[in-house]
Structures are given as C-alpha cells and as structure tokens.
Amino acid sequence: MSHGPKIITLGSTVVSERSAHAIEAQPLRKTVNLAEITLIDEKKIGYKGSEIKITSSGFADLLKILKIPQAFIKRFGEMMKEKPEAKRQFINNIKNVMSTQGSGSKTVTLVLSKADREIVAVHKTARNLISNAGFLDVVNQVIDDNNLDVVDFSVGSSGQLAINAVDLKNQWDVNGLKDEVFSGGISFINNPRNGFVVSPYISRLVCANGMMSRGFEEQYKLTSTDSQAMQKFYADMNRLSKTGFKPEAFTGRVAEARDLKCSLHEMYKVKNAIKNAANDITPEELESWIPVKSTEAAYHRIGVDTHLLRAGQLKNAKTDTSVWDMINQLTAFATHDNGFNLDDYTRRQLQMTAGQLLTDEHDMANFVKNPFI
C-alpha cells in the first residue's frame, strides 16, 4: 500500500474567500453595565427595553459570572416548576446584588452572533477576546513561517473559526500499527466563548482522516496581541515546529488506544457525537459506523441490561472494540463523505471529540484483573 499523502489542501483562492467571510462574520461585542440587563428566561434577556435571544452557552456564561452553579439552578427550577417566575426572580436578585458590589459599575461583555442575532457568549471582560482579523493575521504568519498547508478552514454561524494546517514534509509512524503514517500540524480556533486556542492537529496520511486534540501538553491560548504575548507565542510555535509538530505523548497514547478495548461509556460518547452531528441518522446507519447494537446484544445475552447501567458501571463495561478503532471511525465520519449534510464546523467538532478520546484517560486503563473470580 502506498504511503503517499491523500490529503487535499486548500488553494489560496479558497483561503482568501473564507478569510473574507470570516472577517464579515466577526461577532459583535457590547460592554454593558450588569444592572442594565434583565433575565427574562433561559432563552432571552432584556436590555434597554429590547428582548435579545441568548444561547444555552451564553446563559451558562452568565450564570458563571453570577457564581450560580448550573446544577443548582436546574434543581431549583425543577422544584419550582409550578412557579417559573421564581427562578427568574432569584437569578435577577443575585444579579442586582452583584451589580452594586464594590466601587464603580460592574460590567460584562455580550458577544452577539451577526447571523443569528443572539448572544452566544458573556464575558467578565473583553480583554481576552481577539478579533477574527487579528486571529487571521497571526495564523497566516505561523503558516508562512513554517510552510504549512491548509487542509480545513471553517466559519461557524456564530463567527467561530477553525483552521487546520499540516506539515506534509514531516511524517512518522507508530510501531505496531501497520500501514499507518501520520503527519503533524496545528489546529487554530477562535470562538466567542474560549477565544484563540492553538492545539496539535494530527493527520493520518493513508486514509486522510484528521483529529484535533487539546489534551496534549502542547496547547496554547493567546489572550493578547501585545508584543510580549506575541513574542512568547511565536517562541512556543518555533519549539513545536522543531519537533515536526509531533506531540511528545502522541506515540504512547496511540499505543495505549490500540491495545485497550473501549468501554461502553466511551462507545456511547462516540455514538452521541455522531447522532448530534447527523440528527437524521438511522439506528442501522449508525451501526455501520459504531457497533452499539451488537455490543448491547452481547451484554443482554449474559443477562445485563446496558440501559440500566449507571455512569460508573458503563466505564467498567468492556466492549470488543478498541479505543483506536473508535477514534478511526469517528475521524472517518468527520473527514469523508458519509452521506450526511455536515457543515465544516460540525466536522471540526467531531475531530475534536476524536482527539479528546485519544488524550483522555482511557476507562479500561483503570481495569484491574480480579484474582478472586
């Protein structure tokens, strides 16, 4: 089998067009006094007499700023379901108290999606937000300095950006994996919630599957474009370049994923990621990617109803599928034409889930052989 790269890279025209789209999709920001906003419900806030939609993530940001645990407010709402206004009043009372604490007015920064006209994030300060134009300036310099090839460039409806670039000059394999050749690169992400994050990007050259991972130590977050921050950032990129963009722990994580069977908990995580990405996928189509039904049937044959297992039990329920096979199926679904209409950003989210599965502690790594059976 040929080990030649089958990765399709994006031409300069496509990159230029998507860059223009990214700048046009820049989310709007508005710094307001906390006292000026009022919670109407979990999907709307009031500001100066107008109602503005807010996403679930934006609502979660607001609760975090108000130091209200999400689990608590959920239980509070369930207890007071006959009086939905009680939850609204409780949150607004906390907000009113916080807005008057300390000296001066307490402000928050609202981030509004141009496309959906809704608040997608709420921050204590705008200090750690970098514009899409500033993001692209930095990304282009890193790509040019390291002669990287852009393989993905997606712009989400909320103005979030994801760019994956690889170094096709540097390739490596992992002992014990036949016909597997990898190439490293960088995943650049800028979104309204988490800001500018740089993570390793790994591409399998034989099948052109890709994964993005924030779990390796080589992850960087850029919160400022001042000279000191940029000098450190470019120094970090230079160190990563000298390793061929290969994360230090990559080989060990792949070897473990290859040798360990995944748990039902891990299998369900992959299943849910695919179902969330392709809402209209049928159970039969899902089974062609992830052997959920056959695995559950195997447990049913020995008298175990997998639907009744608690979270901890699912983590201890071994399947007959390796973690590496789960990762491969997820990256294949994310990268190739799978018959479903997935936008670029959804595909990048699936790649991030695959990367997380690789770098997270694997459930079966905690499995201890029982000498008393």
Phi, psi and omega in degrees: 000135180288141177262009181297145182296138175246016182284133176265121180262158182270136179284168184296327180295315179297316180298318180296318180295318182287330176296317178297318177297320181297318180292321178295328182274005180311122179298149177277147179235142179217119176269123185230160172288136180303326181293341184278345181256150180225134177282126175267310171200191184289352183242358182213146170235160176254140178215113179051046175085357179250149174263133180234132178291149178225136180284168178298325179289322176295321177296320178297322177299317181296317178299321180296319178296323180279358179061040176251115180298137181298321181297322180294313183292330177293314179295321178300316179295323179293321180292328184250032185296337177282343179230074184301336180291342181295319179294318179299315180296320180298311182295317180294326177295316177299315180301316182296321178294313182295325183291343180255358181283145177075185182267141179080172180277138177275129183243159172225157178252121177267133178248120188246128176288129178294319185290315186262351181054046178220156179283123183254347179201153175227128183237151174295329183210157177271002188300325186263014179259131179243132183295161178297325178295316177296320177301313182294325177300314181293314182299314181299323180292318179297317180296316180293317182297330186248007177053049180270157176253131179279126180249338179216143175210105183239146178237119181276168183295337180268009181086008179282143184241146173218124179233127176248130180227140184238157175255094185287351179284332182253120180228151179210163176237177179235126181305133178095350177253110183283139177056036177241120178233134185241154173224140184259163178192206183228140172253121179253128180229136173227115178222160186299336184269310189257355178077210186265112181235136177244128182225161175296143173240128182242131178239135173269119189284332184292316182249000177064024173282147179229152175222149178243135182225132173259004186272345178282162181294334183280066176232139184226143177237126181258119184247358181205152177249022176288166189300320181294315180295319181291324178297317178293319181299312181293329175294319177297318179296324179295319178296320180294323179297322182294341177266007183072022181060029176261117178299140185303322185268006188299309184301316180295321180292321179294317180299318179294317180297325179291322188272341184260141170282147178277160177270168174298326178299316179291321178296318178295327178298316178293318179302313182294324178298317180291317180296322178292328180281322181238086187299332185265012180291135180274160177303324180291318178294320179297321181297331179291341177258317184231122184283061184289309183298315182294326178291316178297321179297324179297319177291322179297327180295337177256017174085019180250118175272105186296336181287347180261358182285139175283168183303315179296324179290323178299325179290339180259002181267106183282141174254181178259017182243133181286158176300321181296321177296323177297316179298316181299316181296320181291318179291326177295317179297323182285326191266326188257171175289109185251009179089359180242149183273090180252132176283167185300320183292324176297319178298321179294324178296322177295320178296324178293322177296320178297316178296322178295321178297327178289317189268338177296158173296126183281138186303316184286351175292340179266000184286128180247129179298134184265117181280356185258006177272000000 
